[in-house]
């Protein structure tokens, strides 16, 4: 019986290879400024030909934009795994999941919320805005609402405003170290409960004058 170690590589399916390239690129963009990462670097990190990156993602810029989009978009699974229970319990679990996600890709998330490395332009702004709107839709979904609900666009906007606090709190925690994780968790959980429990009803049922 052979005692040789198993090979360190295996043939990957196209979707697996694409995700491997994405993960390697995300790691490099999280570690270095945009201008200091080349497609050759990404190809070497992923162990693929550079042409495969172009095949799956197009240019380096298009790949970076996809990374920004994913880093800032809350996936539907984040809603599906929330526990049953009152708003306070679900908000606590949602913020805990969010902070785990942010910590797990700290450098990339920080780069994505302020993508100056690629230069601010209408396309970057559009992608960030779309990610914010999609993530706000997840929050509405988590509380049984949608943009089709009464005043749905205003509710989505209120969540996007809350998302601005999330980004600011994340920087206070990860960059400035002025707040620890527990403090950020408390700040965001209580704010989310207030937004959903008090701000949403006020938007949906404004006072009559």
MDAnalysis code that builds the backbone (N, CA, C; Angstrom):
import MDAnalysis as mda
import numpy as np

u = mda.Universe.empty(627, n_residues=209, atom_resindex=np.repeat(np.arange(209), 3), trajectory=True)
u.add_TopologyAttr("name", ["N", "CA", "C"] * 209)
u.add_TopologyAttr("resid", np.arange(1, 210))
u.add_TopologyAttr("resname", ["UNK", "UNK", "UNK", "UNK", "UNK", "UNK", "UNK", "UNK", "UNK", "UNK", "UNK", "UNK", "UNK", "UNK", "UNK", "UNK", "UNK", "UNK", "UNK", "UNK", "UNK", "UNK", "UNK", "UNK", "UNK", "UNK", "UNK", "UNK", "UNK", "UNK", "UNK", "UNK", "UNK", "UNK", "UNK", "UNK", "UNK", "UNK", "UNK", "UNK", "UNK", "UNK", "UNK", "UNK", "UNK", "UNK", "UNK", "UNK", "UNK", "UNK", "UNK", "UNK", "UNK", "UNK", "UNK", "UNK", "UNK", "UNK", "UNK", "UNK", "UNK", "UNK", "UNK", "UNK", "UNK", "UNK", "UNK", "UNK", "UNK", "UNK", "UNK", "UNK", "UNK", "UNK", "UNK", "UNK", "UNK", "UNK", "UNK", "UNK", "UNK", "UNK", "UNK", "UNK", "UNK", "UNK", "UNK", "UNK", "UNK", "UNK", "UNK", "UNK", "UNK", "UNK", "UNK", "UNK", "UNK", "UNK", "UNK", "UNK", "UNK", "UNK", "UNK", "UNK", "UNK", "UNK", "UNK", "UNK", "UNK", "UNK", "UNK", "UNK", "UNK", "UNK", "UNK", "UNK", "UNK", "UNK", "UNK", "UNK", "UNK", "UNK", "UNK", "UNK", "UNK", "UNK", "UNK", "UNK", "UNK", "UNK", "UNK", "UNK", "UNK", "UNK", "UNK", "UNK", "UNK", "UNK", "UNK", "UNK", "UNK", "UNK", "UNK", "UNK", "UNK", "UNK", "UNK", "UNK", "UNK", "UNK", "UNK", "UNK", "UNK", "UNK", "UNK", "UNK", "UNK", "UNK", "UNK", "UNK", "UNK", "UNK", "UNK", "UNK", "UNK", "UNK", "UNK", "UNK", "UNK", "UNK", "UNK", "UNK", "UNK", "UNK", "UNK", "UNK", "UNK", "UNK", "UNK", "UNK", "UNK", "UNK", "UNK", "UNK", "UNK", "UNK", "UNK", "UNK", "UNK", "UNK", "UNK", "UNK", "UNK", "UNK", "UNK", "UNK", "UNK", "UNK", "UNK", "UNK", "UNK", "UNK", "UNK", "UNK", "UNK", "UNK", "UNK", "UNK", "UNK"])
u.atoms.positions = np.array([
    [0.846, -1.194, 0.000],
    [0.000, 0.000, 0.000],
    [0.883, 1.247, 0.000],
    [0.560, 2.202, -0.875],
    [1.365, 3.404, -0.980],
    [1.164, 4.281, 0.243],
    [2.268, 4.867, 0.712],
    [2.201, 5.800, 1.842],
    [2.410, 7.240, 1.387],
    [2.422, 7.456, 0.054],
    [2.609, 8.811, -0.453],
    [1.437, 9.682, -0.021],
    [1.711, 10.920, 0.321],
    [0.602, 11.804, 0.723],
    [-0.321, 12.074, -0.452],
    [-1.554, 12.388, -0.129],
    [-2.523, 12.699, -1.175],
    [-2.098, 13.971, -1.903],
    [-2.380, 14.073, -3.202],
    [-2.013, 15.287, -3.933],
    [-2.688, 16.509, -3.328],
    [-1.998, 17.647, -3.421],
    [-2.512, 18.868, -2.822],
    [-3.526, 19.570, -3.718],
    [-3.728, 19.037, -4.932],
    [-4.674, 19.685, -5.822],
    [-5.592, 18.643, -6.411],
    [-6.704, 19.088, -6.917],
    [-7.605, 18.223, -7.650],
    [-8.316, 19.075, -8.686],
    [-8.846, 18.420, -9.698],
    [-9.543, 19.161, -10.737],
    [-10.860, 19.708, -10.173],
    [-11.036, 20.992, -10.289],
    [-12.233, 21.629, -9.738],
    [-13.275, 21.836, -10.830],
    [-14.541, 21.754, -10.422],
    [-15.616, 22.107, -11.331],
    [-15.564, 23.612, -11.600],
    [-16.130, 24.068, -12.733],
    [-16.052, 25.500, -13.071],
    [-16.522, 26.424, -11.953],
    [-17.647, 26.104, -11.310],
    [-18.148, 26.967, -10.238],
    [-17.187, 27.004, -9.054],
    [-16.595, 25.841, -8.734],
    [-15.624, 25.789, -7.641],
    [-14.384, 26.604, -7.987],
    [-13.916, 26.489, -9.231],
    [-12.737, 27.237, -9.655],
    [-13.011, 28.741, -9.611],
    [-14.197, 29.132, -10.055],
    [-14.557, 30.549, -10.031],
    [-14.551, 31.076, -8.598],
    [-15.114, 30.301, -7.669],
    [-15.149, 30.730, -6.270],
    [-13.753, 30.755, -5.670],
    [-12.884, 29.841, -6.111],
    [-11.505, 29.834, -5.619],
    [-10.783, 31.110, -6.067],
    [-10.970, 31.485, -7.327],
    [-10.363, 32.717, -7.834],
    [-10.895, 33.909, -7.061],
    [-12.215, 33.928, -6.858],
    [-12.840, 35.033, -6.119],
    [-12.239, 35.138, -4.710],
    [-12.124, 34.014, -4.005],
    [-11.619, 34.023, -2.634],
    [-10.175, 34.521, -2.581],
    [-9.361, 34.089, -3.536],
    [-7.961, 34.529, -3.573],
    [-7.873, 36.024, -3.865],
    [-8.687, 36.488, -4.812],
    [-8.687, 37.910, -5.141],
    [-9.169, 38.741, -3.957],
    [-10.215, 38.283, -3.290],
    [-10.737, 39.004, -2.131],
    [-9.678, 39.113, -1.040],
    [-8.934, 38.036, -0.835],
    [-7.876, 38.057, 0.174],
    [-6.783, 39.067, -0.198],
    [-6.373, 39.090, -1.460],
    [-5.325, 40.009, -1.888],
    [-5.792, 41.461, -1.811],
    [-7.024, 41.733, -2.259],
    [-7.526, 43.097, -2.204],
    [-7.728, 43.554, -0.764],
    [-7.959, 42.621, 0.142],
    [-8.071, 42.978, 1.548],
    [-6.727, 43.289, 2.180],
    [-5.669, 42.727, 1.606],
    [-4.330, 42.894, 2.177],
    [-3.557, 44.060, 1.568],
    [-3.875, 44.407, 0.307],
    [-3.104, 45.437, -0.392],
    [-4.044, 46.444, -1.048],
    [-3.539, 47.657, -1.323],
    [-4.338, 48.616, -2.087],
    [-4.653, 48.069, -3.480],
    [-5.739, 48.548, -4.043],
    [-6.185, 48.091, -5.367],
    [-5.069, 48.174, -6.402],
    [-4.334, 49.283, -6.406],
    [-3.308, 49.506, -7.424],
    [-2.135, 48.532, -7.306],
    [-1.989, 47.899, -6.144],
    [-0.853, 47.000, -5.919],
    [-1.199, 45.527, -6.138],
    [-2.391, 45.261, -6.645],
    [-2.806, 43.883, -6.955],
    [-3.010, 43.778, -8.462],
    [-2.333, 42.842, -9.089],
    [-2.481, 42.631, -10.525],
    [-3.214, 41.320, -10.780],
    [-3.710, 41.161, -12.003],
    [-4.341, 39.884, -12.342],
    [-3.325, 38.756, -12.307],
    [-2.056, 39.073, -12.574],
    [-1.015, 38.051, -12.464],
    [-0.861, 37.589, -11.022],
    [-0.933, 38.535, -10.085],
    [-0.869, 38.176, -8.659],
    [-2.024, 37.247, -8.287],
    [-3.218, 37.606, -8.753],
    [-4.400, 36.808, -8.434],
    [-4.282, 35.421, -9.036],
    [-3.830, 35.347, -10.287],
    [-3.670, 34.055, -10.960],
    [-2.663, 33.175, -10.216],
    [-1.552, 33.781, -9.797],
    [-0.538, 33.014, -9.064],
    [-1.078, 32.517, -7.734],
    [-1.835, 33.369, -7.033],
    [-2.411, 32.990, -5.741],
    [-3.412, 31.842, -5.893],
    [-4.182, 31.876, -6.994],
    [-5.205, 30.855, -7.226],
    [-4.665, 29.637, -7.965],
    [-3.444, 29.738, -8.499],
    [-2.868, 28.619, -9.227],
    [-3.549, 28.367, -10.562],
    [-3.927, 29.452, -11.260],
    [-4.614, 29.325, -12.549],
    [-3.934, 30.225, -13.571],
    [-4.279, 30.016, -14.826],
    [-3.804, 30.908, -15.877],
    [-4.534, 32.244, -15.785],
    [-3.825, 33.317, -16.124],
    [-4.437, 34.639, -16.015],
    [-5.674, 34.761, -16.897],
    [-5.669, 34.082, -18.037],
    [-6.808, 34.149, -18.940],
    [-8.091, 33.631, -18.318],
    [-7.972, 32.735, -17.322],
    [-9.165, 32.199, -16.674],
    [-9.864, 33.270, -15.844],
    [-9.085, 34.195, -15.295],
    [-9.674, 35.305, -14.548],
    [-10.508, 36.165, -15.486],
    [-9.949, 36.466, -16.659],
    [-10.695, 37.250, -17.648],
    [-11.946, 36.512, -18.107],
    [-11.838, 35.187, -18.228],
    [-12.971, 34.385, -18.683],
    [-14.135, 34.467, -17.684],
    [-13.824, 34.354, -16.405],
    [-14.876, 34.327, -15.385],
    [-15.348, 35.716, -14.962],
    [-14.428, 36.669, -14.892],
    [-14.765, 37.953, -14.280],
    [-14.549, 39.170, -15.178],
    [-13.874, 39.021, -16.302],
    [-13.552, 40.181, -17.118],
    [-12.258, 40.823, -16.652],
    [-12.271, 42.129, -16.485],
    [-11.072, 42.853, -16.085],
    [-10.859, 42.800, -14.569],
    [-9.693, 43.248, -14.140],
    [-9.420, 43.350, -12.699],
    [-10.454, 44.256, -12.034],
    [-10.801, 45.342, -12.689],
    [-11.773, 46.275, -12.142],
    [-13.128, 45.607, -11.950],
    [-13.567, 44.812, -12.927],
    [-14.854, 44.125, -12.814],
    [-14.829, 43.102, -11.688],
    [-13.707, 42.420, -11.519],
    [-13.577, 41.469, -10.418],
    [-13.633, 42.200, -9.084],
    [-12.952, 43.337, -8.978],
    [-12.964, 44.103, -7.739],
    [-14.369, 44.590, -7.407],
    [-15.091, 45.041, -8.416],
    [-16.452, 45.512, -8.195],
    [-17.363, 44.390, -7.713],
    [-17.159, 43.179, -8.237],
    [-17.935, 42.026, -7.765],
    [-17.618, 41.731, -6.304],
    [-16.353, 41.878, -5.931],
    [-15.946, 41.656, -4.540],
    [-16.604, 42.697, -3.625],
    [-16.607, 43.962, -4.059],
    [-17.268, 45.014, -3.286],
    [-18.750, 44.701, -3.132],
    [-19.395, 44.283, -4.228],
    [-20.835, 43.982, -4.193],
    [-21.128, 42.889, -3.170],
    [-20.370, 41.819, -3.215],
    [-20.630, 40.701, -2.292],
    [-20.340, 41.088, -0.851],
    [-19.258, 41.850, -0.647],
    [-18.858, 42.198, 0.719],
    [-19.903, 43.072, 1.406],
    [-20.663, 43.843, 0.626],
    [-21.611, 44.786, 1.217],
    [-23.060, 44.312, 1.156],
    [-23.310, 43.161, 0.552],
    [-24.680, 42.666, 0.411],
    [-24.961, 41.573, 1.435],
    [-25.997, 41.762, 2.229],
    [-26.404, 40.739, 3.193],
    [-27.112, 39.620, 2.428],
    [-26.628, 38.373, 2.513],
    [-27.257, 37.279, 1.763],
    [-28.572, 36.838, 2.396],
    [-29.415, 36.210, 1.606],
    [-30.719, 35.758, 2.107],
    [-30.568, 34.738, 3.240],
    [-29.498, 33.941, 3.228],
    [-29.299, 32.934, 4.271],
    [-29.229, 33.594, 5.645],
    [-28.762, 34.844, 5.701],
    [-28.676, 35.536, 6.985],
    [-30.055, 35.752, 7.591],
    [-31.077, 35.861, 6.745],
    [-32.449, 35.989, 7.219],
    [-33.010, 34.619, 7.598],
    [-32.703, 33.632, 6.780],
    [-33.265, 32.298, 6.980],
    [-32.806, 31.653, 8.282],
    [-31.613, 31.999, 8.770],
    [-31.094, 31.363, 9.978],
    [-31.498, 32.092, 11.258],
    [-32.227, 33.201, 11.140],
    [-32.623, 33.924, 12.345],
    [-33.581, 33.074, 13.177],
    [-33.450, 33.133, 14.491],
    [-34.340, 32.344, 15.354],
    [-35.739, 32.954, 15.401],
    [-36.703, 32.120, 15.749],
    [-38.038, 32.637, 16.025],
    [-38.000, 33.376, 17.360],
    [-38.941, 34.278, 17.533],
    [-38.987, 34.983, 18.806],
    [-39.285, 36.443, 18.610],
    [-39.277, 37.204, 19.698],
    [-39.586, 38.632, 19.629],
    [-38.499, 39.404, 18.878],
    [-38.820, 40.637, 18.542],
    [-37.912, 41.487, 17.770],
    [-36.540, 41.591, 18.412],
    [-36.501, 41.729, 19.732],
    [-35.215, 41.904, 20.412],
    [-34.301, 40.702, 20.204],
    [-34.878, 39.488, 20.234],
    [-34.084, 38.261, 20.058],
    [-33.572, 38.167, 18.626],
    [-34.429, 38.475, 17.663],
    [-34.027, 38.383, 16.261],
    [-32.998, 39.457, 15.914],
    [-33.162, 40.654, 16.460],
    [-32.192, 41.723, 16.205],
    [-30.838, 41.371, 16.799],
    [-30.849, 40.815, 18.008],
    [-29.596, 40.402, 18.652],
    [-28.869, 39.377, 17.793],
    [-29.598, 38.380, 17.278],
    [-28.990, 37.337, 16.449],
    [-28.498, 37.910, 15.127],
    [-29.264, 38.827, 14.542],
    [-28.879, 39.416, 13.258],
    [-27.593, 40.221, 13.388],
    [-27.486, 41.019, 14.434],
    [-26.277, 41.820, 14.620],
    [-25.087, 40.927, 14.955],
    [-25.322, 39.866, 15.714],
    [-24.237, 38.930, 16.022],
    [-23.707, 38.305, 14.742],
    [-24.611, 37.883, 13.849],
    [-24.194, 37.326, 12.558],
    [-23.413, 38.359, 11.761],
    [-23.904, 39.592, 11.729],
    [-23.253, 40.651, 10.966],
    [-21.835, 40.910, 11.468],
    [-21.660, 40.991, 12.768],
    [-20.334, 41.272, 13.319],
    [-19.381, 40.099, 13.088],
    [-19.902, 38.871, 13.136],
    [-19.068, 37.715, 12.787],
    [-18.593, 37.823, 11.340],
    [-19.509, 38.215, 10.432],
    [-19.168, 38.347, 9.024],
    [-18.114, 39.431, 8.823],
    [-18.310, 40.565, 9.489],
    [-17.370, 41.672, 9.349],
    [-15.998, 41.279, 9.881],
    [-15.954, 40.653, 11.044],
    [-14.671, 40.215, 11.609],
    [-13.988, 39.188, 10.719],
    [-14.776, 38.303, 10.119],
    [-14.202, 37.255, 9.283],
    [-13.547, 37.769, 8.027],
    [-13.978, 38.920, 7.533],
    [-13.353, 39.514, 6.343],
    [-13.050, 40.990, 6.604],
    [-12.424, 41.230, 7.743],
    [-12.233, 42.590, 8.252],
    [-11.594, 43.534, 7.233],
    [-10.429, 43.149, 6.692],
    [-9.718, 44.057, 5.794],
    [-10.507, 44.306, 4.519],
    [-11.101, 43.257, 3.985],
    [-11.882, 43.409, 2.763],
    [-13.107, 44.279, 3.004],
    [-13.803, 44.057, 4.120],
    [-15.003, 44.841, 4.420],
    [-14.659, 46.315, 4.577],
    [-13.570, 46.607, 5.270],
    [-13.158, 48.000, 5.439],
    [-12.805, 48.633, 4.099],
    [-12.152, 47.864, 3.223],
    [-11.825, 48.387, 1.891],
    [-13.092, 48.608, 1.076],
    [-14.070, 47.725, 1.239],
    [-15.294, 47.807, 0.444],
    [-16.162, 48.997, 0.845],
    [-16.174, 49.365, 2.139],
    [-17.045, 50.466, 2.556],
    [-16.440, 51.819, 2.202],
    [-15.181, 51.824, 1.793],
    [-14.542, 53.073, 1.358],
    [-13.592, 52.756, 0.209],
    [-14.131, 52.379, -0.968],
    [-13.286, 51.873, -2.058],
    [-12.570, 52.971, -2.843],
    [-11.826, 53.845, -2.126],
    [-11.125, 54.916, -2.815],
    [-10.049, 54.392, -3.749],
    [-9.529, 53.181, -3.471],
    [-8.431, 52.652, -4.275],
    [-8.755, 52.535, -5.740],
    [-10.027, 52.311, -6.063],
    [-10.413, 52.168, -7.455],
    [-10.851, 53.504, -8.043],
    [-11.016, 54.491, -7.189],
    [-11.483, 55.793, -7.653],
    [-12.998, 55.866, -7.630],
    [-13.529, 56.884, -7.014],
    [-14.979, 57.014, -6.956],
    [-15.500, 57.427, -8.326],
    [-16.475, 56.708, -8.825],
    [-17.083, 57.039, -10.102],
    [-18.520, 56.540, -10.075],
    [-19.326, 56.903, -11.071],
    [-20.745, 56.523, -11.040],
    [-20.981, 55.026, -10.923],
    [-20.134, 54.199, -11.550],
    [-20.359, 52.751, -11.484],
    [-20.116, 52.210, -10.084],
    [-19.055, 52.675, -9.444],
    [-18.786, 52.253, -8.072],
    [-19.923, 52.686, -7.161],
    [-20.350, 53.933, -7.306],
    [-21.446, 54.434, -6.482],
    [-22.724, 53.625, -6.713],
    [-22.969, 53.246, -7.974],
    [-24.172, 52.470, -8.286],
    [-24.114, 51.103, -7.605],
    [-22.974, 50.448, -7.653],
    [-22.838, 49.119, -7.049],
    [-23.004, 49.196, -5.534],
    [-22.404, 50.195, -4.910],
    [-22.548, 50.356, -3.462],
    [-24.009, 50.633, -3.108],
    [-24.662, 51.489, -3.898],
    [-26.069, 51.807, -3.635],
    [-26.947, 50.575, -3.811],
    [-26.691, 49.775, -4.855],
    [-27.474, 48.555, -5.069],
    [-27.274, 47.570, -3.926],
    [-26.034, 47.443, -3.456],
    [-25.758, 46.537, -2.340],
    [-26.481, 47.000, -1.086],
    [-26.489, 48.309, -0.842],
    [-27.179, 48.843, 0.328],
    [-28.688, 48.601, 0.232],
    [-29.260, 48.797, -0.954],
    [-30.697, 48.589, -1.121],
    [-31.059, 47.114, -0.951],
    [-30.233, 46.227, -1.526],
    [-30.497, 44.788, -1.405],
    [-30.389, 44.338, 0.049],
    [-29.394, 44.855, 0.763],
    [-29.239, 44.488, 2.171],
    [-30.404, 45.017, 2.999],
    [-30.872, 46.223, 2.673],
    [-32.039, 46.774, 3.371],
    [-33.267, 45.914, 3.105],
    [-33.380, 45.386, 1.883],
    [-34.488, 44.474, 1.578],
    [-34.443, 43.238, 2.464],
    [-33.243, 42.730, 2.767],
    [-33.120, 41.560, 3.643],
    [-33.653, 41.884, 5.035],
    [-33.346, 43.092, 5.516],
    [-33.835, 43.489, 6.839],
    [-35.357, 43.566, 6.831],
    [-35.930, 44.153, 5.791],
    [-37.390, 44.223, 5.692],
    [-37.977, 42.817, 5.648],
    [-37.350, 41.935, 4.883],
    [-37.823, 40.547, 4.793],
    [-37.806, 39.874, 6.157],
    [-36.777, 40.179, 6.947],
    [-36.630, 39.544, 8.258],
    [-37.765, 39.926, 9.207],
    [-38.383, 41.071, 8.971],
    [-39.484, 41.499, 9.845],
    [-40.828, 41.422, 9.121],
    [-40.869, 40.662, 8.020],
    [-42.124, 40.408, 7.332],
    [-42.617, 41.546, 6.468],
    [-41.707, 42.407, 6.022],
    [-42.077, 43.529, 5.175],
    [-41.311, 43.449, 3.857],
    [-41.586, 44.381, 2.973],
    [-40.867, 44.460, 1.708],
    [-41.025, 45.867, 1.154],
    [-40.326, 46.131, 0.063],
    [-40.472, 47.436, -0.571],
    [-41.864, 47.627, -1.173],
    [-42.601, 46.501, -1.308],
    [-43.976, 46.587, -1.802],
    [-44.967, 46.872, -0.666],
    [-44.486, 46.876, 0.570],
    [-45.341, 47.199, 1.711],
    [-45.716, 48.673, 1.680],
    [-46.640, 49.047, 2.540],
    [-46.992, 50.464, 2.659],
    [-45.748, 51.273, 3.023],
    [-45.459, 52.311, 2.244],
    [-44.289, 53.157, 2.466],
    [-42.987, 52.339, 2.397],
    [-42.990, 51.297, 1.553],
    [-41.835, 50.405, 1.483],
    [-40.543, 51.096, 1.095],
    [-40.598, 52.049, 0.176],
    [-39.383, 52.754, -0.230],
    [-38.816, 53.565, 0.926],
    [-39.703, 54.179, 1.699],
    [-39.229, 54.941, 2.854],
    [-38.634, 54.020, 3.921],
    [-39.236, 52.849, 4.099],
    [-38.689, 51.883, 5.057],
    [-37.302, 51.426, 4.625],
    [-37.145, 51.149, 3.323],
    [-35.836, 50.756, 2.807],
    [-34.818, 51.865, 3.042],
    [-35.236, 53.104, 2.833],
    [-34.335, 54.235, 3.056],
    [-33.937, 54.351, 4.527],
    [-34.874, 54.078, 5.425],
    [-34.567, 54.140, 6.855],
    [-33.521, 53.086, 7.223],
    [-33.638, 51.900, 6.632],
    [-32.639, 50.857, 6.904],
    [-31.288, 51.251, 6.318],
    [-31.294, 51.877, 5.153],
    [-30.027, 52.321, 4.564],
    [-29.353, 53.372, 5.441],
    [-30.170, 54.211, 6.069],
    [-29.603, 55.179, 7.008],
    [-28.986, 54.459, 8.205],
    [-29.676, 53.427, 8.690],
    [-29.120, 52.601, 9.774],
    [-27.814, 51.949, 9.318],
    [-27.748, 51.534, 8.046],
    [-26.531, 50.909, 7.524],
    [-25.343, 51.867, 7.581],
    [-25.624, 53.162, 7.448],
    [-24.547, 54.127, 7.611],
    [-23.968, 54.082, 9.014],
    [-24.828, 53.879, 10.007],
    [-24.355, 53.713, 11.371],
    [-23.537, 52.431, 11.519],
    [-23.985, 51.358, 10.856],
    [-23.245, 50.091, 10.908],
    [-21.811, 50.300, 10.417],
    [-21.662, 50.989, 9.291],
    [-20.328, 51.222, 8.725],
    [-19.484, 52.100, 9.646],
    [-20.104, 53.140, 10.191],
    [-19.368, 54.018, 11.101],
    [-18.964, 53.274, 12.372],
    [-19.880, 52.479, 12.915],
    [-19.568, 51.718, 14.135],
    [-18.487, 50.689, 13.857],
    [-18.538, 50.080, 12.670],
    [-17.506, 49.112, 12.308],
    [-16.127, 49.742, 12.280],
    [-16.027, 50.953, 11.783],
    [-14.734, 51.645, 11.767],
    [-14.288, 52.020, 13.177],
    [-15.233, 52.438, 14.019],
    [-14.868, 52.746, 15.408],
    [-14.310, 51.509, 16.110],
    [-14.859, 50.357, 15.781],
    [-14.429, 49.091, 16.388],
    [-13.111, 48.597, 15.803],
    [-13.034, 48.507, 14.476],
    [-11.919, 47.829, 13.824],
    [-10.730, 48.740, 13.513],
    [-11.003, 50.012, 13.280],
    [-9.923, 50.933, 12.891],
    [-9.462, 51.774, 14.081],
    [-10.408, 52.462, 14.719],
    [-10.038, 53.382, 15.788],
    [-9.932, 52.718, 17.156],
    [-10.532, 51.521, 17.286],
    [-10.505, 50.784, 18.569],
    [-11.126, 51.588, 19.695],
    [-12.055, 52.479, 19.360],
    [-12.706, 53.298, 20.379],
    [-13.910, 52.596, 20.995],
    [-14.421, 51.568, 20.332],
    [-15.492, 50.733, 20.854],
    [-15.079, 49.279, 20.704],
    [-15.452, 48.434, 21.686],
    [-15.174, 47.007, 21.525],
    [-16.391, 46.328, 20.892],
    [-16.255, 45.049, 20.618],
    [-17.331, 44.345, 19.923],
    [-18.631, 44.374, 20.734],
    [-18.545, 44.157, 22.027],
    [-19.759, 44.139, 22.843],
    [-20.472, 45.490, 22.772],
    [-19.714, 46.572, 22.830],
    [-20.311, 47.894, 22.771],
    [-20.955, 48.159, 21.413],
    [-20.281, 47.733, 20.344],
    [-20.846, 47.897, 19.008],
    [-22.104, 47.044, 18.861],
    [-22.061, 45.828, 19.395],
    [-23.223, 44.950, 19.347],
    [-24.414, 45.603, 20.058],
    [-24.163, 46.165, 21.226],
    [-25.239, 46.820, 21.975],
    [-25.787, 48.023, 21.215],
    [-24.898, 48.856, 20.698],
    [-25.301, 50.047, 19.952],
    [-26.174, 49.672, 18.754],
    [-25.719, 48.703, 17.971],
    [-26.441, 48.369, 16.744],
    [-27.725, 47.595, 17.023],
    [-27.714, 46.716, 18.014],
    [-28.921, 45.960, 18.329],
    [-30.028, 46.881, 18.834],
    [-29.698, 47.747, 19.776],
    [-30.712, 48.654, 20.312],
    [-31.208, 49.624, 19.241],
    [-30.304, 50.059, 18.361],
    [-30.702, 50.970, 17.283],
    [-31.613, 50.262, 16.296],
    [-31.295, 49.003, 15.954],
    [-32.134, 48.257, 15.015],
    [-33.521, 48.015, 15.601],
    [-33.580, 47.670, 16.881],
    [-34.877, 47.474, 17.540],
    [-35.692, 48.772, 17.489],
    [-35.037, 49.906, 17.705],
    [-35.737, 51.196, 17.659],
    [-36.221, 51.503, 16.239],
    [-35.371, 51.267, 15.256],
    [-35.753, 51.534, 13.865],
    [-36.972, 50.705, 13.477],
    [-36.905, 49.393, 13.764],
    [-38.005, 48.503, 13.362],
    [-39.236, 48.703, 14.237],
    [-39.029, 48.820, 15.550],
    [-40.162, 48.862, 16.473],
    [-40.838, 50.211, 16.597],
    [-40.096, 51.299, 16.363],
    [-40.681, 52.628, 16.554],
    [-40.666, 53.482, 15.279],
    [-39.554, 53.457, 14.551],
    [-39.462, 54.289, 13.355],
    [-40.351, 53.747, 12.235],
    [-40.307, 52.426, 12.013],
    [-41.140, 51.846, 10.958],
    [-42.627, 52.189, 11.136],
    [-43.216, 51.964, 12.333],
    [-44.632, 52.311, 12.501],
    [-44.911, 53.796, 12.279],
    [-43.963, 54.655, 12.675],
    [-44.165, 56.088, 12.478],
    [-44.157, 56.446, 11.000],
    [-43.347, 55.722, 10.226],
    [-43.311, 55.974, 8.779],
    [-44.578, 55.434, 8.118],
    [-44.997, 54.260, 8.544],
    [-46.169, 53.629, 7.929],
    [-47.488, 54.308, 8.304],
    [-47.496, 54.899, 9.501],
    [-48.744, 55.543, 9.974],
    [-48.427, 56.962, 10.457],
    [-48.093, 57.841, 9.517],
    [-47.726, 59.203, 9.928],
    [-48.919, 59.917, 10.546],
    [-48.667, 60.851, 11.446],
    [-49.768, 61.593, 12.085],
    [-50.517, 62.421, 11.057],
    [-51.813, 62.487, 11.239],
    [-52.653, 63.272, 10.331],
    [-52.756, 64.711, 10.846],
    [-52.532, 65.634, 9.944],
    [-52.616, 67.057, 10.325],
    [-53.867, 67.675, 9.718],
])
